[in-house]
Amino acid sequence: MGRAKEVYLAKHSKYEKERRVAESERVRQIESAWLGSLPTATAKAFTAAVEAARSRPPAGPPPNMPPGTAPRPPRPGHEPRPSKEERTRRPRD
């Protein structure tokens, strides 16, 4: 009945793949050197904080907004004009 969606993936060159692997390895080296430069207590606290953050589930969707609420507030200085009924009229003398 339903066809599977076709997935289009970008093709990357051999050079680009090798560069990414080299970058990832270099980042691991830098991270391990940085962790090694920290005091032991600080490194353990940091590792515990990272593990706690990774073990948390992803944040859920934002709560539903009330009807008629704009999805994004206007930028300062770009607020919509009030309707004619809301505008104050000049009193006549």
C-alpha positions, 0 to 999 in steps of 0.5 A: 500500500505505502511505499517507503520514503526514498532517502537521499544521502550525500556522497562524500569523497574518500579524502573527506571521510579520511579527514573526518576520521583524522579530526575525530581522532585529534579531538579525542586526543585533545579531550584526553589531554585536557582531562589529564590536565585537570585535578582528579576531583574536578575530572571525576566531577566533570565525567559524572556531570557528562554521564548524568546529562547523557543519561537524561531523556531528550526534552519533550515537545514544548507545551501547547500554546493557547489558541490565537497566540502567535508562534513567535513574538514580534521583534522589538519595534515591529509590533502589529498595529492595534485595531481601529477600535483599540486606538484612542480617538481624538476628543472633539471640542 
